[in-house]
Amino acid sequence: MCISSALLALVDADKQNYNAVMGLLWLISVVGSYEL
């Protein structure tokens, strides 16, 4: 039970981080294409 709730919390954090990571990748790709 303790492990599954910890996994759920981890997945929840991953969902929040997912948006931040995708935003960062988008920013990097935009800057990269601008440099080219």
N, C-alpha and C positions, 0 to 999 in steps of 0.2 A: 504494500500500500504506500509506504513511504517512498519507495523507488518510483512507482508509477506517477505519484504526484510531483516528484522531482522532474521526471521526464516531461510531464505536462507543462511545468513551469519553463523548462528548457525550450520546448516547442513554442510556447507563447513568446518567449524572448526572441526566438529565431524569427517569428513572424514580424516582430517589431524591427529587428535588425535587417530583415529582408528588404524592407522599403528603403532603409538608409543605405544599404549596400547597392541596391539597384540605382538609387539616385546618384550615388558616388560614381558607379560605373558609367552612367549616362553622362555625367559631367566630364569624366575622363575621356570618353569617346568624342564628345563635342569639342573639347579642347584639343584632342589629338587630331581630329579632322580639320580644325581651324589652323593648326600648326602646319598641316600638309598643304 
